[in-house]
């Protein structure tokens, strides 16, 4: 019968490479931006890891299908989860995207693939029996489209340098996120502060057992599976004026606001900008935690020079809205800068419910080999083995239990544990 990978190639890679390349070239209606990037870090515990990879390809052998990946993993209780995620998360995400898709279809499939990849990475790491955990802020840049997935409290911001600074992530700190506190307690966890002598409570809100300050992470098998690896995902399309991404661990954000970080490095090239953000964070707060920053500049193809200074005036409401053009009041800016505030939001979802995040697949029948495929771990399933992600779900009345996507029994158990439908099966010696 052959391996699953072999069956995938037989069933899905039927489009000739030349045809795929031709399709990609037709889809490229505008020239891609130039991408410049830099990274800087100062270590306190040695638990921050990062990934910068600019040679990925949607269609192997076709440079026009290239995309870039940038990520930060802020580990805790050791480095194992951060290292494992750095090494495996990208492959798990890409394995969840069907073969032979054009660029637009590939981008449309990406948010769901990110959910599957995060959950699979968490599952595989927990099998190792190690109790460390990690945040993950994972950025895929394909042309003018930016897709960001995150768990934890590392952050990615977008600075259009026209004055609008937008956060592309959500912090999953229990102290600051009431919705996540409610979800954790409803799933079987307890939320409270550390209690010391005479019942005095100190410090931030934590989840018990375990005492983790975050409601989402990869790993942390000793805390309970209601601390979920299901990421918040946001996908935006920039105008052809480009912008700057600042991706950083909480060592930066505990010291600087998003606006402060963006303003501190405007006018500097990416490498120097990353160093300046770290320098400013250390100047403000000192080295109290691992401090890592990646800066990615998305530059129009006809311009390699970034504006040296921000505009003196801008409409502050711009930072609150996507799909809004720069106001006419910025008349002193050049025509290029006046377009920088245009950002189109393509996708945003932060639900922690796997059924909601994997959606429906009306056409998800057996493959040509007669097998179903688990939407998370990508293993082949006989028709009698697959369990619909919607079976027993109350979140979508239109869902039918025989509709895909499907889960293997192990992933179904993982889904139930994350939703508090059964006690966590994780045992820690």
C-alpha positions as CSV (number, residue, x, y, z in Angstrom):
1,X,0.0,0.0,0.0
2,X,2.9,2.3,0.7
3,X,3.5,5.0,3.3
4,X,1.1,7.9,3.9
5,X,3.6,10.3,2.3
6,X,3.7,8.1,-0.8
7,X,-0.1,7.9,-1.0
8,X,-0.2,11.7,-0.6
9,X,2.1,12.2,-3.6
10,X,0.1,9.8,-5.7
11,X,-3.2,11.4,-4.8
12,X,-2.4,15.1,-4.5
13,X,0.7,15.8,-6.6
14,X,-0.9,15.1,-9.9
15,X,-0.4,18.7,-11.3
16,X,2.8,18.9,-13.3
17,X,5.5,21.1,-11.9
18,X,5.6,23.3,-15.0
19,X,1.8,23.9,-14.7
20,X,2.2,24.9,-11.0
21,X,5.0,27.3,-11.9
22,X,3.0,28.8,-14.7
23,X,0.0,29.2,-12.3
24,X,2.2,30.9,-9.7
25,X,3.6,33.3,-12.3
26,X,0.0,34.2,-13.4
27,X,-1.0,34.8,-9.8
28,X,1.9,37.2,-9.1
29,X,0.1,40.3,-10.3
30,X,2.4,42.6,-8.5
31,X,6.1,42.4,-7.7
32,X,7.1,41.0,-4.4
33,X,8.5,43.3,-1.7
34,X,12.1,43.2,-0.6
35,X,12.5,41.6,2.9
36,X,15.2,42.8,5.2
37,X,15.5,41.4,8.8
38,X,17.6,41.4,11.9
39,X,17.7,39.9,15.3
40,X,19.1,40.9,18.7
41,X,19.0,39.3,22.1
42,X,20.3,39.5,25.7
43,X,20.1,36.3,27.7
44,X,19.2,36.0,31.4
45,X,18.0,32.4,31.7
46,X,18.9,31.1,28.2
47,X,15.3,30.0,27.4
48,X,14.5,32.2,24.4
49,X,14.9,30.7,20.9
50,X,14.1,32.1,17.5
51,X,13.7,31.0,13.9
52,X,14.4,33.0,10.8
53,X,14.0,31.2,7.5
54,X,13.6,33.0,4.2
55,X,14.1,30.2,1.7
56,X,10.8,28.3,2.1
57,X,8.9,27.4,-1.1
58,X,5.2,26.5,-1.6
59,X,6.2,24.7,-4.8
60,X,9.6,22.9,-4.5
61,X,11.9,24.1,-7.2
62,X,10.0,27.3,-7.9
63,X,11.7,30.4,-6.4
64,X,8.6,32.5,-7.3
65,X,6.6,30.6,-4.7
66,X,9.0,31.5,-1.9
67,X,7.9,32.7,1.6
68,X,9.6,33.5,4.9
69,X,9.1,32.4,8.4
70,X,10.1,34.3,11.6
71,X,9.3,33.0,15.1
72,X,10.2,33.4,18.8
73,X,9.8,30.7,21.4
74,X,10.1,31.9,25.0
75,X,10.6,28.8,27.1
76,X,9.9,28.3,30.8
77,X,10.8,25.5,33.2
78,X,13.6,24.6,30.9
79,X,14.4,24.9,27.2
80,X,13.1,21.5,25.9
81,X,9.7,22.8,24.7
82,X,11.2,25.9,23.0
83,X,13.9,23.8,21.2
84,X,11.4,21.2,20.1
85,X,8.9,23.8,18.8
86,X,11.7,25.6,16.9
87,X,12.7,22.3,15.3
88,X,9.3,20.9,14.4
89,X,6.5,23.4,14.3
90,X,7.1,24.7,10.8
91,X,7.1,21.2,9.3
92,X,3.9,20.3,11.2
93,X,2.1,23.4,9.9
94,X,3.2,22.7,6.3
95,X,2.2,19.0,6.5
96,X,-1.4,20.1,7.3
97,X,-1.7,22.0,4.0
98,X,-3.0,20.0,1.0
99,X,-0.5,19.6,-1.9
100,X,-1.0,21.3,-5.3
101,X,-2.7,24.5,-4.1
102,X,-2.3,27.8,-5.8
103,X,-1.0,30.8,-3.8
104,X,-4.5,32.2,-2.9
105,X,-5.8,28.7,-1.9
106,X,-2.6,28.1,0.1
107,X,-3.0,31.4,2.0
108,X,-6.6,30.5,2.7
109,X,-5.7,27.1,4.1
110,X,-2.9,28.5,6.3
111,X,-4.9,29.6,9.4
112,X,-6.3,26.1,9.9
113,X,-3.0,24.5,9.2
114,X,-1.4,26.7,11.9
115,X,-4.0,25.4,14.4
116,X,-3.3,21.8,13.4
117,X,0.5,22.3,13.5
118,X,0.5,23.9,17.0
119,X,-1.7,21.1,18.4
120,X,0.4,18.4,16.8
121,X,3.6,20.0,18.1
122,X,2.2,20.1,21.6
123,X,1.0,16.4,21.4
124,X,4.4,15.2,20.2
125,X,6.3,17.1,22.8
126,X,4.1,15.9,25.7
127,X,4.9,12.3,24.7
128,X,8.5,13.0,25.6
129,X,7.4,13.3,29.3
130,X,9.2,16.6,29.9
131,X,7.4,19.3,31.8
132,X,8.8,22.5,30.2
133,X,6.6,24.8,28.2
134,X,7.0,27.6,25.7
135,X,5.2,30.6,24.2
136,X,5.2,30.7,20.4
137,X,4.8,33.7,18.1
138,X,5.0,32.4,14.5
139,X,5.0,34.6,11.5
140,X,4.6,33.6,7.8
141,X,5.3,36.3,5.3
142,X,4.3,35.6,1.7
143,X,4.5,38.6,-0.5
144,X,2.4,41.3,1.0
145,X,0.4,38.9,3.2
146,X,1.4,38.4,6.8
147,X,-0.1,35.5,8.8
148,X,0.7,35.4,12.6
149,X,-0.2,32.7,15.1
150,X,0.6,32.9,18.8
151,X,0.2,31.3,22.2
152,X,1.5,32.9,25.3
153,X,2.7,36.5,25.8
154,X,5.4,37.0,23.1
155,X,4.0,39.6,20.7
156,X,4.2,40.8,17.1
157,X,3.3,44.3,16.1
158,X,3.0,46.0,12.7
159,X,4.4,49.5,12.3
160,X,3.4,51.1,9.0
161,X,5.6,54.1,9.9
162,X,2.8,56.4,8.9
163,X,2.0,56.6,12.6
164,X,-0.2,53.5,12.9
165,X,1.0,50.7,15.1
166,X,-1.1,47.6,15.2
167,X,-0.8,44.5,17.4
168,X,-1.1,41.3,15.4
169,X,-1.2,39.0,18.4
170,X,-3.1,38.6,21.6
171,X,-1.5,38.1,25.0
172,X,-2.6,35.0,26.8
173,X,-1.8,36.2,30.3
174,X,-4.4,35.2,32.9
175,X,-3.9,38.5,34.7
176,X,-5.0,40.5,31.7
177,X,-7.4,38.2,29.8
178,X,-10.8,37.7,31.5
179,X,-12.2,35.5,28.8
180,X,-9.3,33.1,29.1
181,X,-9.7,33.0,32.9
182,X,-13.3,31.9,32.4
183,X,-12.3,29.3,29.9
184,X,-9.7,27.8,32.2
185,X,-11.9,27.6,35.2
186,X,-14.8,26.1,33.1
187,X,-12.4,23.4,31.8
188,X,-11.4,22.3,35.3
189,X,-8.5,24.6,36.3
190,X,-8.3,27.0,39.2
191,X,-7.1,30.6,38.9
192,X,-5.6,32.5,41.8
193,X,-2.5,34.2,43.1
194,X,0.3,32.6,45.0
195,X,-0.6,32.4,48.7
196,X,2.1,32.9,51.3
197,X,2.2,33.1,55.0
198,X,-1.0,34.1,56.8
199,X,-3.0,33.8,53.5
200,X,-1.5,36.8,51.9
201,X,-1.8,36.6,48.1
202,X,1.0,38.0,45.9
203,X,2.1,38.1,42.3
204,X,0.1,37.7,39.1
205,X,-2.9,35.4,38.6
206,X,-1.8,31.8,37.9
207,X,-3.4,28.5,36.9
208,X,-3.4,25.7,39.4
209,X,-2.0,23.1,39.5
210,X,1.3,24.2,38.1
211,X,1.2,27.9,38.8
212,X,1.5,29.0,35.2
213,X,0.7,32.7,34.4
214,X,-0.3,31.8,30.8
215,X,-3.6,30.3,29.6
216,X,-2.1,29.0,26.3
217,X,1.3,27.4,25.6
218,X,3.1,24.5,24.0
219,X,4.1,21.8,26.5
220,X,3.5,22.3,30.2
221,X,2.2,18.8,30.7
222,X,2.3,19.2,34.5
223,X,-0.2,22.0,34.4
224,X,-3.2,20.4,32.7
225,X,-4.5,20.2,29.2
226,X,-6.8,23.1,29.7
227,X,-3.7,25.2,29.1
228,X,-4.1,24.8,25.3
229,X,-1.8,25.1,22.3
230,X,-4.6,26.4,20.1
231,X,-3.2,29.7,18.7
232,X,-4.8,33.0,18.0
233,X,-4.4,33.6,14.3
234,X,-4.5,36.9,12.3
235,X,-3.8,37.3,8.6
236,X,-3.5,40.8,7.0
237,X,-2.5,42.1,3.6
238,X,-0.3,45.2,3.5
239,X,-0.5,47.9,0.9
240,X,2.4,48.0,-1.6
241,X,4.0,50.7,0.7
242,X,5.0,47.9,3.0
243,X,5.7,48.1,6.7
244,X,7.8,46.8,9.6
245,X,7.2,43.8,11.9
246,X,8.6,43.7,15.4
247,X,8.5,40.3,17.0
248,X,9.7,40.0,20.5
249,X,9.5,38.0,23.8
250,X,8.0,39.4,26.9
251,X,11.4,40.7,28.1
252,X,10.7,43.5,25.6
253,X,7.0,44.0,26.2
254,X,7.3,44.1,30.0
255,X,9.5,47.1,29.5
256,X,8.1,48.8,26.4
257,X,4.6,49.4,25.0
258,X,4.0,48.6,21.3
259,X,4.2,52.3,20.4
260,X,7.4,52.8,22.4
261,X,9.1,49.9,20.7
262,X,8.1,51.0,17.2
263,X,9.1,54.6,17.8
264,X,12.4,53.7,19.4
265,X,13.8,52.2,16.1
266,X,12.2,54.1,13.3
267,X,14.6,55.2,10.6
268,X,17.1,52.4,11.4
269,X,17.7,49.4,9.2
270,X,16.4,46.1,10.5
271,X,19.5,44.8,12.2
272,X,20.2,48.0,14.0
273,X,16.5,48.4,14.8
274,X,16.4,45.1,16.6
275,X,19.5,46.1,18.7
276,X,17.9,49.4,19.5
277,X,14.7,47.9,20.7
278,X,16.6,45.5,23.0
279,X,18.8,48.4,24.2
280,X,15.7,50.5,25.0
281,X,14.1,47.7,26.9
282,X,17.2,47.1,29.0
283,X,17.6,50.9,29.6
284,X,14.0,51.0,30.9
285,X,13.8,47.9,33.0
286,X,17.2,46.2,33.2
287,X,18.0,42.6,32.3
288,X,15.3,40.8,34.3
289,X,14.4,38.2,31.7
290,X,15.5,36.8,28.4
291,X,15.1,39.6,25.9
292,X,14.8,38.8,22.2
293,X,13.7,40.9,19.2
294,X,13.3,40.2,15.5
295,X,12.7,43.1,13.1
296,X,11.4,42.4,9.6
297,X,11.1,45.2,7.0
298,X,8.7,44.7,4.1
299,X,10.0,47.2,1.6
300,X,8.4,48.2,-1.8
301,X,10.4,46.8,-4.7
302,X,11.1,50.2,-6.1
303,X,12.4,51.6,-2.8
304,X,15.2,50.4,-0.6
305,X,15.4,53.5,1.6
306,X,13.1,53.6,4.6
307,X,11.8,57.0,5.9
308,X,14.2,58.5,8.3
309,X,11.7,60.0,10.7
310,X,8.0,59.4,11.4
311,X,5.4,62.0,10.3
312,X,4.9,64.8,12.7
313,X,1.1,64.5,12.7
314,X,-1.2,61.5,12.1
315,X,-4.8,60.5,12.9
316,X,-4.5,58.4,16.1
317,X,-7.7,56.6,15.2
318,X,-5.8,54.9,12.3
319,X,-4.2,52.5,14.8
320,X,-7.6,51.2,15.8
321,X,-8.8,50.2,12.4
322,X,-7.8,48.0,9.5
323,X,-8.9,48.7,5.9
324,X,-8.6,52.5,6.5
325,X,-6.6,54.8,4.3
326,X,-4.3,57.5,5.6
327,X,-6.2,60.8,6.2
328,X,-5.7,63.8,4.0
329,X,-4.4,65.7,7.0
330,X,-1.0,64.0,6.4
331,X,-0.5,66.2,3.3
332,X,3.2,66.8,4.1
333,X,3.9,63.1,3.5
334,X,5.0,61.8,0.2
335,X,2.6,59.8,-2.0
336,X,4.2,56.6,-0.9
337,X,3.9,57.3,2.8
338,X,0.2,58.3,2.4
339,X,-0.6,54.8,1.4
340,X,1.2,53.1,4.2
341,X,-1.8,53.1,6.5
342,X,-3.7,50.7,4.2
343,X,-3.9,47.3,5.8
344,X,-6.6,44.8,4.8
345,X,-7.6,42.2,7.4
346,X,-8.1,38.8,5.8
347,X,-8.7,36.5,8.8
348,X,-8.8,36.7,12.6
349,X,-9.8,34.0,15.1
350,X,-8.8,33.3,18.7
351,X,-11.3,30.6,19.9
352,X,-9.8,27.8,22.0
353,X,-12.3,25.3,20.7
354,X,-10.8,22.9,18.1
355,X,-14.1,22.3,16.4
356,X,-14.5,26.0,15.7
357,X,-10.9,26.3,14.5
358,X,-10.9,23.4,12.1
359,X,-14.3,24.3,10.6
360,X,-16.2,22.1,8.1
361,X,-15.1,20.1,5.1
362,X,-18.2,19.3,3.0
363,X,-16.0,17.5,0.5
364,X,-13.8,15.7,3.0
365,X,-14.6,12.2,1.8
366,X,-12.2,9.3,1.6
367,X,-9.0,9.9,-0.4
368,X,-8.4,7.9,-3.6
369,X,-6.5,5.3,-1.5
370,X,-9.7,4.8,0.6
371,X,-8.3,6.5,3.6
372,X,-9.4,9.5,5.7
373,X,-6.7,11.7,7.3
374,X,-6.6,13.1,10.8
375,X,-6.8,16.8,10.6
376,X,-4.2,17.3,13.3
377,X,-1.6,14.6,13.2
378,X,-2.1,13.7,9.4
379,X,-2.2,10.0,9.9
380,X,-4.3,7.8,7.6
381,X,-7.6,6.5,9.0
382,X,-9.9,3.8,7.8
383,X,-13.4,5.1,7.2
384,X,-14.6,3.4,10.4
385,X,-11.8,4.9,12.5
386,X,-12.2,8.7,11.8
387,X,-14.2,10.7,14.4
388,X,-15.6,14.0,13.1
389,X,-14.3,17.0,15.0
390,X,-17.9,18.1,15.3
391,X,-19.2,14.8,16.8
392,X,-21.0,15.9,20.0
393,X,-20.2,19.5,19.4
394,X,-22.6,22.2,20.5
395,X,-20.8,25.0,18.8
396,X,-22.1,24.5,15.3
397,X,-25.7,23.4,14.8
398,X,-25.2,23.0,11.1
399,X,-22.4,20.4,11.6
400,X,-23.1,16.7,11.0
401,X,-21.1,14.0,12.8
402,X,-20.2,12.5,9.5
403,X,-18.7,15.7,8.1
404,X,-15.0,16.3,8.2
405,X,-12.5,17.2,9.2
406,X,-11.8,14.0,11.1
407,X,-9.7,13.2,14.1
408,X,-8.0,10.0,15.2
409,X,-8.9,8.6,18.6
410,X,-5.8,10.1,20.2
411,X,-6.5,13.6,18.8
412,X,-10.1,13.3,19.8
413,X,-9.0,12.5,23.4
414,X,-6.7,15.6,23.2
415,X,-9.6,17.8,22.1
416,X,-11.9,16.5,24.9
417,X,-9.2,17.1,27.5
418,X,-8.5,20.7,26.3
419,X,-12.3,21.4,26.6
420,X,-12.5,19.9,30.1
421,X,-14.7,17.0,29.0
422,X,-12.5,14.5,30.7
423,X,-9.6,14.8,33.2
424,X,-6.3,15.3,31.7
425,X,-4.7,11.9,30.9
426,X,-1.2,13.3,31.4
427,X,0.7,11.7,34.2
428,X,3.9,13.2,35.5
429,X,6.3,11.1,37.6
